[in-house]
Amino acid sequence: MDTQELLNHYQTGKRDFSGIYLSDTDLSGANLTRANLSGANLSNTDLSSANLSRANLTCANLSGANLWDTDLSGANLSGADLSDTDLSGSNLRSANLCDADLSDTDLSGADLFVSYLSGARLCGADLSGANLCRADLSDTDLSGADLSSADLSGADLTEANLESANLQGAQLIAADLTDANLERAYIKQANFTEAYLTNVNLKLAISEPRATNTRWTQLEFNFTDANISKHTKIQGILAELGKSLGFTVWIARNDHRNKYKNQELGKLSSKKFPLIVPQDFPQKTEKIIQLIDVIWLRKEFHQIEAAFEVVCTTSIYSGLLRMADLSLCSKRGLFGYNAPDFHCYTVIPKAQKRNFEKQLGRPIFQELQIFQLCKAINILSGRQVAYNAD
């Protein structure tokens, strides 16, 4: 059967074309809505601008096909071979792509709203600018995929493999990344607002092109929540993020019993304070630095990666003093050797920025060069929590 015979049969009301062989043919602009093309061989076929909405393409071979601007909304493409196809600008809303092979496929600008991609293979695919809002991407292989500026808001990415994927500028608002693998992923300016990050692997995730390890130079918290305090929520987010990056996490000992996501913050913290204060320091020094809101430490040598003080109602000055104590301990043999500098972050409302800079200008902080280590993180107003890697 050639293309004209297919179209003629379709015009007479026939819809079952399962197993048909139409490789290397031209079906551009064809109307085949609701057609049964399961198991069909349509490899290298031009289906650009065709209407295949609600078509049955299960286990079809579409490798190398041109599906640019094609309407595949509601189509069943489960188990289909779509490798190396051009699906740019296509409509895949509510399409079933479970277990499909989409490796090296161009899906740039495609609309995959509420589509089903569980178990699909998308390694090396171009999904830049695609709409994946509320898509099911659970257990999907997205290794090396380009998801830059893609909208993944509300997407299910549980157990997804995003190793070395490009997530620059991607929107992951309220996405579920439980047990996902983001090792070596590029996450500059990615928005993880209210994302679920339980057991996420962010090992060697890159926030700067030249970085060899992750440096979080900008984090923003944007929310109002009547159920828990801003202070507790920010501590919980920082703790989850630190653990997902592979760090040992310490949360201020007096906050361990505060509830975050229906569990005590202490569940996210090391049970024992992981640092040893130099013997020539006053005994109370350890108790003071144990009150720092969140500390990230590298597991191998308990080397400090970053420390965070969350200032919602407490004073900026007292938080900076705790940072100064921690810095002095580090320089004076906290680890038994001269430890490298680490980053200190003070989470403050935007309105407190000038006060923060004023406090850093105090002679004691200038002398200790805390001003070179400490950066401000803004708390913004709104309904949700966000942190952005930049």
N, C-alpha and C positions, 0 to 999 in steps of 0.2 A: 504494500500500500504506500503510495506517495502522498505528499502533503495535500495535493488538491483532492485526492480521494478521501483523505481524512476529513477535510473541511466539508466536503459534500455530504458525507455520512453524518457528520455532526449537524448539518443543516436539516437533515431529515429526521433528527431526533435521537440518533444513536449516541450513546455516551460511553460505552464500554470499549476501550481501546487498549486494554491491559496487554502487556508484553509486546507492544508494537515496536518495530525497528525503524527509526527515522533519524539516524545519525547524520550529521553534516548537512542538514536541510534548513530551509528558510521558513519559519513560522512567525516571523515578526508581525506584530499587530493582530495576530489571530485571536478569535474569541473561542476559548475552550473551557469556559466556566463550568464547574461541576463534572468535567470529563474524568473518566477512570483511566488513568495512564500508569497504573501501578505496574512496576517491573518493566516499564518501557525503556528503550535505549534512545535517549535524546542527546547523547554526547555531542559536543561541538555544534549543537543546533542553535540557530538564531531565533530566540523567543523574546527579543526586546519589544517592550510595550505591548506584549500579549496579555490577554485576560485569562488567567488560570485560577481565579478566585474559587475557593472551595473544591478545587480539583484534587483527585486522589493520585498522588505521585509517590506512594510508598515504595521504597526500594528501587526507585527509578534511577537510571544512570544519566545524570545531567552534567557530568564532568566536562569542563571546558566550554559549557554553553554560555550564550549571551542572554542574560536575563535582566539587562538594564531596563529600569523603569517598568518592570513587569508587575502585574497585579497578582500576587499570590496570597492575598488575605484569606485566612481561614483554610488554606490548602493543607493537605496532609502529606508532608515530605519526610515522614519518619523513616529512618534507615536509608534515605536516598544518598547518592553520591553526587555532591555538589562541589567537589574539590576543583579549585582553579577556575571557578565560574565568575562571571561579572554580574553581581546582584546589586550594584550600586544604584541608589535611588529607588530600589524596588519596595513594594508594599507587601510586607510579611506580617501584618497585624494578625494576631491570634493564630498564626500558622503553627503547625506541629512539625518541629524539626528534631524531635527526640532521636538520639543515636545517629543523626545524619553526619556525613563527612563534609565539613565546610573548610577544610584546611586550605590555606593560601587563597581563599575566596575574597573577592572585593565586595564588601558590604557597606562601603562608605556611604553615609547619608541614608541608609536603608531604614525603613520604619518597621521595627520588631516589637512594637508595643504589645504587651501581654502575650508574647509568643512563647512556645515551649521548646527549649533547647537542651533539656536534661540529657546528659550523656553524649551530647554532640561533640564533634572534634572540630575546633576552630583554631588550631595552632597555626600561627603565621597569617591569620586572616586580617583584613583591613576593615575595622569597624569604626573608623574615625568619624565622628559626627553622627553616628547611628543612634536611633531612638530605641533603647532597650528597657524603657521604663516598665517595671513590674514583670519583666521577662523571667522565665524559669531557666536559670543557667546552672542549676545544681549538678555537681559531678561532671561539669563540662571542662574540656581541655582547651584553654585559651592561651597556652604557652606561646610567648612571642607575638601575640596578637596586638594590633594597633587599636586601642580603645580611646585614643586621645579625643577629648571633647565629647565623648559619647555620654548619653544620658542613661544611667543605670539606676535611677531612683526607684527604690522599692524592689529592685531585682533580687531574685533568690540565687546567691552565689555560694551556697553551702557546699563545701568540699570541692569547689572549682579550682582548677589548676591555672593560675595566672602568672606562672613563673616567667620572668623577663618580659612581661606584657607592658605596653606603653599606656599608662593611665593618666597621662598629663592632662590636667583640666577636666577630667571625667567627673560627672556628677554621680555620687554613690549615696545620695541622701536616703537614709532609712533602708539601705541595702543590707541583706543578710550575708555576711562573709564568714559565718561560723565554719571553722576548720578549713578555710580556704588557704591556698598556697600563693603568696605574693612575693616569694623569694626573688630577689634581683629585679623586681618590678620597678618601673619608673613612675613615681607618684607625685611629681611636682605639680602643685596647685590642684591636686585631686581633692574633692569635697566629700568627706566622710560624715556628714551631718547625721547624727542619730543612727549611724551604721552599727550593726552587731558584729563585734570583732573578737568574739570568743575563740581562743585557740588559733587565731590567724598567724600564719608564718610570714613575717616581714623581714626575715633575715637578709641583710645586705640590700634591702629596698633602697632605691636611690631617689633622693629629693633634689640633687643637683647633678648636672651632666658629668662633672669631673669627680664626683664624690666616690670614695671607696667604701664608705659606711654612712649610715643615715645621720644627718644633722637636721634637727627640727628647728629651723630659724624663725618660723612664724606659725603660731597656733592661735586660732580664734574660737572663743566660746560664745555661742549665741543662743540664749534660751531664757525662758521663765518657766519654773516648775513649782507648783504649789505643794507637791508631795515631799520633796527633799530640798535641802539647802543648796545654793549654788556651790558653796565650798565643798560639800560632800560629793556632788555630781562631778565637779571638775577633778577632784582627787580620784574618783572612780575611773573616769575616762583616761587620765594620765597613767593610772596603774595598769589598766587594760592595754593601753598602747605600749607601755614599757615591756610588759610580759610578752606581747605579740612580737616585739622586736628582739626577744630572746634575752632580755635583761632580768636580773634579780631586782625585785621592787621592794622598797621600804615605804610604808605609810606611817605618818606620825602616830606614835603609840597611843596618844590620848584620843585618837579618832577611830581606833580599830573596831569599836562596837557600833559605829554609825552605819546605818543601812543604805546600801546602794544596790539597785536591781534586786531587791528582796533578799540580799545577803549582807553580812557584816563586811565592812571594808577590810577587816583583818584577814579575810579569806584570800584577798588579793596580795597580801603583804607577807614578806619573810617573817617567820615567827620570832626569830632571834635577830637582834640588831647586828647587821653583818660587818660593821666597822669597829676597829680597835683604836681608841683614842691614845695618843702618846702618854707615857707614864708621867711626864713632868707637867702635864696639864691638870688643872683642878678636877676633882672627881665629878663635879656637877656638869662639866663640859659635855660628857656623853649624854646626859639627860637633856641638855639644851639642844644638841643637834638631832636627838631622837624626835624632837618636835617639828622638824622640817617636814612639810606636808607630804612630799613625794620625792624619793631619790631613786634614780636608775643606776644600777651597777653592772659592770661586765662580770660574768660568772667566773671566768678563769682566774682573775686575780683580785676580785672585788674592787676593781678600779671604777671610780665614779664616772659615769657618762654624763649625767645631768641631774640637777636638783631644782625643785619647784616649790615656791612659796605662793599660796593662794591668798590674796588679800581682798576679802569682801567687806568685812567689818573691822578686822584688826588693823594695826598700824603697819605702814610700809617699813618704817624704821626698824621695828623689832624683827621683821622678816629678814631684812638685809643684815642685821647683826648676826642672826643665826647662820646666814650664808657666809659671813666673814669668819665666824668660828669654824665652820666646816672647811673653808679654804685654808685657814691657818693650820688646822689639824692635818690636812692633806700635805701641805708644804713641809710640815715638821715630822713626817714619818708615820702617817696614818697606816701605811701599808708596809712599813719596814724599809721603804726606799722613797726617793723623791718622786712623788706622783705627778703626772702631767696635769695641766689645768683642765678644768671641766666647765661646762656651761651652767650658769645659774639663771633661772627664769622666775620672774615675779609676775603673777597673774593679777591684773588690776583692771578696774573699770576705766574706760577711755578718759573719763573726766579726771582721773588721778594721774595722768601721764606727766603733767607738769610737776606735780608733787613728787613723783617717782624720780624725775631728773634732778629735782632740788635736793632730795635726800642723798642721791648718789654723789652729789657735789660736796658732801661733808668731808672735812679733812681726813677722818679716819678711813673712809671708803676710798678716798684718793690714794692715801698712803698704802693701803692694802691692795690697790689696783682692782678692787671689786667692780669698779665702773667699767673695766675692760671685759669682765666675764659676764656681767649681769645684763639681761635683756628683758624688756617688758612684753607681756602677752595681754591682749585686750579681751575684756569681757564685754560682749555686745548685748544689746537688748533684743528681744524677740521671743520666739516660741520653742526654738530647738537648740541643740548643742552642736557646735561645729568645731572641727580642728582642721586646718589646711596646712599641708606641707608645701613649703616654698623653697 
